[in-house]
Amino acid sequence: METLKEEEEYNWKEVVLPSLIPIVPEPELDRESGERRRGRDIIIAIDHGPNSKHAFDWAITHLCRLADTIHLVHAISSFNNQIVYDTTEVLMEKLSVEALQVAMVKTKARIVEGDAGKVICKEAERLKPAAVVMGTRGRSLFQSVIQGSVGEYCFHNCKTAPIIIVPGKGMT
């Protein structure tokens, strides 16, 4: 896999998420403003697999705090495949509702076109998040090196700390 050059552009589409996400009012007291109220940006790379869902669940349970914003990123090969785009949009809507119910965090979603590893690193460079969370298939080191993997690519090329969640027992 080649690294995207800085001047290279990539295609993306924002996903409009459900409007049930509450708007946080301005703090009433001076002591409520400041660093405590500022949240972090956290990218969670998702796809339609169970390992991705496991990584999402781990992130909202163990990593997210109240004021954080989760950025769901899903890479697709082409926007021309409307079925994949529509199912991804539905998945992102479900995950945003779950993130609100479980961790009470805001969610933004973006579907990007291109090679998964490259566009996840590009999104991380754009947002400068606290972490990039992604799942892995749980392949051995040898298989990952020979076949390549998105997690391996991001681990070596992402400028933000990638957190790669290995599947639990019985998930592989």
Secondary structure, DSSP 8 states (H G I E B T S, - for coil): -----TT----EEEE---TTS------SSGGGSSGGG---EEEEE--SSHHHHHHHHHIIIII--TT-EEEEEEEES-TT-HHHHHHHHHHHHHHHHHHHHHH--EEEEEEEES-HHHHHHHHHHHH--SEEEEE-----HHHHHHH--HHHHHHHH-SS-EEEE---TT--
